[in-house]
Amino acid sequence: MIKVEHGPIEFNISPKWAVIGVQLSGGADSALLGYLLAKAIVEHNLAVRLKRITFGFGDKFDFFKNAQAVQDRITELVGKDVWVESYEVFYEKKYMHSTLEKLTYLFENKIISHTMSGRTKNPSIDDLPDPGGSRVVDRDNPFLIIDKDITEPFYNLTKDTLLSIYLELGIIDLFIITCSCDVNRNEKLLPPCGKCWWCTERNWAVKKIGL
């Protein structure tokens, strides 16, 4: 079991796992998860390796480039390459994608032994109103998934807590290169748009901790 001293986070890394699939979008949540996993592997000299899983969409901006940049920066920070070949899937439209379908493929073909996601909890509506109803509502009251195949160590944490951990770990430069924007290409805005729910949540977290 790995316990993070800088926050209320702990997760297991089984010696039976060969490859952990990290659902890494290039955003702040998954980047911190990738860093913590890579750091644990290096510090404890574990044999397990990480496989970046990233989805790209024709109606969104380039997720692949940013996710690769995050992966590369994590490798620089921990001083060792703990990654195997990434798994990237492109969809013409975001609504077409199915994480479950692709994870099932990776498990059935023994490409990964486990998967981890950086899913976080929404701030309360009192803290961050959402008049447009654009947030992912199942993040309002998340529950811990008990499953041998998936771990979500941040499920009950809001983004301000994660940003505080970035600061305490001295890796704010990793946070800076992440992008959580979900703007559509046809909106004539570039990420970060500052208008979508993910940009709004990120800005809320930055202000809340006083950056």
C-alpha positions as CSV (number, residue, x, y, z in Angstrom):
1,M,0.0,0.0,0.0
2,I,1.3,3.5,-1.0
3,K,0.3,6.3,1.3
4,V,0.8,9.9,0.2
5,E,2.0,12.0,3.2
6,H,0.9,15.2,1.6
7,G,-2.8,14.4,1.4
8,P,-5.6,12.0,2.2
9,I,-4.6,9.5,-0.5
10,E,-3.6,5.9,-0.5
11,F,-3.6,3.2,-3.0
12,N,-2.4,-0.4,-3.5
13,I,0.1,-1.6,-6.1
14,S,-0.1,-5.4,-6.2
15,P,3.1,-7.3,-6.9
16,K,1.0,-9.4,-9.2
17,W,0.4,-6.5,-11.6
18,A,2.6,-6.3,-14.6
19,V,1.1,-3.1,-16.2
20,I,-1.2,-0.5,-14.8
21,G,-3.3,1.4,-17.3
22,V,-3.4,5.0,-16.4
23,Q,-6.3,6.9,-17.8
24,L,-4.3,10.1,-18.6
25,S,-6.0,12.9,-20.5
26,G,-3.4,15.6,-20.0
27,G,-5.6,17.2,-17.3
28,A,-4.6,18.1,-13.8
29,D,-6.2,15.2,-12.0
30,S,-4.8,12.4,-14.1
31,A,-1.4,14.0,-14.3
32,L,-1.1,14.0,-10.5
33,L,-2.2,10.3,-10.4
34,G,0.4,9.4,-13.1
35,Y,3.1,11.3,-11.1
36,L,2.3,9.6,-7.8
37,L,2.3,6.1,-9.4
38,A,5.6,6.7,-11.2
39,K,7.1,8.1,-8.0
40,A,6.0,5.1,-6.0
41,I,7.4,2.7,-8.6
42,V,10.8,4.4,-8.6
43,E,11.0,4.9,-4.8
44,H,10.0,1.3,-4.0
45,N,11.8,-0.3,-7.0
46,L,8.7,-2.0,-8.2
47,A,8.6,-4.1,-11.4
48,V,5.2,-2.9,-12.5
49,R,5.0,-0.5,-15.4
50,L,2.5,2.2,-16.5
51,K,0.6,2.4,-19.8
52,R,-1.0,5.7,-20.7
53,I,-4.5,5.4,-22.0
54,T,-5.7,8.5,-23.8
55,F,-8.7,9.3,-25.9
56,G,-8.8,11.9,-28.7
57,F,-11.8,13.4,-30.4
58,G,-12.3,15.2,-33.7
59,D,-14.6,17.8,-32.2
60,K,-12.1,18.6,-29.4
61,F,-8.5,19.9,-29.4
62,D,-5.4,17.6,-29.4
63,F,-5.5,15.5,-26.2
64,F,-2.7,13.3,-27.4
65,K,0.0,16.0,-27.6
66,N,-0.8,17.3,-24.2
67,A,-1.0,13.9,-22.6
68,Q,2.4,13.0,-24.1
69,A,3.9,16.2,-22.7
70,V,2.6,15.3,-19.2
71,Q,4.0,11.8,-19.5
72,D,7.4,13.1,-20.5
73,R,7.4,15.7,-17.7
74,I,6.6,13.0,-15.1
75,T,9.5,10.9,-16.4
76,E,11.8,13.9,-15.9
77,L,10.5,14.5,-12.4
78,V,11.0,10.9,-11.2
79,G,14.2,10.3,-13.1
80,K,13.2,7.1,-14.7
81,D,11.0,5.9,-17.6
82,V,8.4,3.6,-16.1
83,W,6.1,3.7,-19.1
84,V,5.3,1.1,-21.8
85,E,3.9,2.0,-25.2
86,S,0.8,4.2,-24.8
87,Y,-2.7,3.3,-25.9
88,E,-4.3,6.1,-27.9
89,V,-7.8,5.9,-29.4
90,F,-9.3,8.5,-31.7
91,Y,-13.1,9.1,-32.1
92,E,-14.7,11.5,-34.6
93,K,-17.0,12.8,-31.9
94,K,-16.6,12.7,-28.2
95,Y,-20.0,11.2,-27.5
96,M,-19.0,8.1,-29.5
97,H,-16.3,7.0,-27.1
98,S,-16.6,4.2,-24.5
99,T,-13.9,3.9,-21.9
100,L,-15.5,0.6,-20.7
101,E,-15.3,-0.9,-24.1
102,K,-11.6,-0.1,-24.5
103,L,-10.7,-1.2,-21.0
104,T,-12.4,-4.5,-21.6
105,Y,-10.3,-5.0,-24.7
106,L,-7.1,-4.2,-22.8
107,F,-8.0,-6.6,-19.9
108,E,-9.2,-9.4,-22.1
109,N,-6.0,-9.3,-24.2
110,K,-3.9,-9.1,-21.0
111,I,-2.4,-5.8,-22.1
112,I,-3.0,-4.3,-18.6
113,S,-3.4,-5.9,-15.2
114,H,-5.2,-3.1,-13.5
115,T,-6.4,0.5,-14.3
116,M,-6.4,3.7,-12.3
117,S,-8.4,6.8,-12.9
118,G,-8.0,10.4,-11.6
119,R,-11.7,11.0,-11.2
120,T,-12.4,13.7,-8.6
121,K,-15.4,15.1,-6.8
122,N,-17.2,18.3,-7.9
123,P,-17.1,21.3,-5.6
124,S,-20.5,21.9,-4.0
125,I,-23.0,24.0,-5.8
126,D,-22.7,26.5,-3.0
127,D,-18.9,26.8,-3.6
128,L,-19.1,26.7,-7.4
129,P,-22.6,27.4,-9.0
130,D,-23.3,25.7,-12.3
131,P,-26.2,27.6,-13.9
132,G,-25.6,26.0,-17.3
133,G,-25.7,22.5,-15.9
134,S,-22.5,21.5,-17.6
135,R,-20.8,19.6,-14.8
136,V,-20.7,15.8,-14.7
137,V,-23.5,15.3,-12.1
138,D,-22.3,11.8,-10.9
139,R,-19.3,13.6,-9.5
140,D,-21.5,15.5,-7.1
141,N,-21.9,12.6,-4.7
142,P,-19.3,10.0,-5.7
143,F,-18.9,6.6,-4.2
144,L,-15.9,4.4,-3.8
145,I,-15.8,1.7,-6.5
146,I,-14.7,-1.6,-4.9
147,D,-13.4,-3.6,-7.9
148,K,-10.2,-5.7,-8.3
149,D,-9.7,-4.1,-11.8
150,I,-10.0,-0.4,-11.1
151,T,-8.7,2.1,-8.5
152,E,-9.9,5.7,-8.2
153,P,-7.8,7.2,-5.3
154,F,-9.2,10.8,-5.7
155,Y,-12.9,9.9,-6.0
156,N,-13.8,11.9,-2.9
157,L,-11.4,14.9,-3.3
158,T,-12.0,18.2,-5.0
159,K,-9.5,19.9,-7.3
160,D,-8.4,22.4,-4.7
161,T,-7.1,19.6,-2.5
162,L,-5.2,18.1,-5.5
163,L,-3.7,21.5,-6.3
164,S,-2.6,21.8,-2.7
165,I,-0.8,18.5,-3.1
166,Y,0.9,19.7,-6.3
167,L,2.2,22.6,-4.3
168,E,3.4,20.6,-1.3
169,L,5.2,18.1,-3.5
170,G,6.9,20.9,-5.3
171,I,5.6,19.9,-8.8
172,I,3.5,23.0,-9.7
173,D,5.4,23.1,-13.0
174,L,3.6,19.8,-13.9
175,F,0.3,21.3,-13.0
176,I,1.0,24.3,-15.3
177,I,1.4,22.2,-18.4
178,T,-1.9,20.4,-17.9
179,C,-5.1,21.4,-19.6
180,S,-8.5,20.4,-18.4
181,C,-10.5,22.4,-21.1
182,D,-13.4,20.7,-22.9
183,V,-14.2,23.4,-25.4
184,N,-15.5,22.3,-28.8
185,R,-13.5,23.2,-32.0
186,N,-16.5,25.0,-33.5
187,E,-16.8,27.5,-30.6
188,K,-13.9,29.6,-32.0
189,L,-12.1,29.5,-28.7
190,L,-8.7,28.0,-27.9
191,P,-8.0,26.0,-24.7
192,P,-8.1,27.0,-22.0
193,C,-11.3,28.7,-23.0
194,G,-12.1,29.8,-19.4
195,K,-15.8,29.1,-20.0
196,C,-16.4,25.3,-19.9
197,W,-17.1,23.6,-16.6
198,W,-13.5,22.1,-16.4
199,C,-11.9,25.5,-16.9
200,T,-14.3,27.1,-14.3
201,E,-13.5,24.3,-11.8
202,R,-9.8,24.7,-12.3
203,N,-9.9,28.5,-11.9
204,W,-12.0,28.0,-8.7
205,A,-9.3,25.7,-7.3
206,V,-6.5,28.1,-8.1
207,K,-8.2,31.0,-6.5
208,K,-9.3,29.0,-3.5
209,I,-5.8,28.0,-2.5
210,G,-4.6,31.6,-3.1
211,L,-2.5,31.2,-6.3
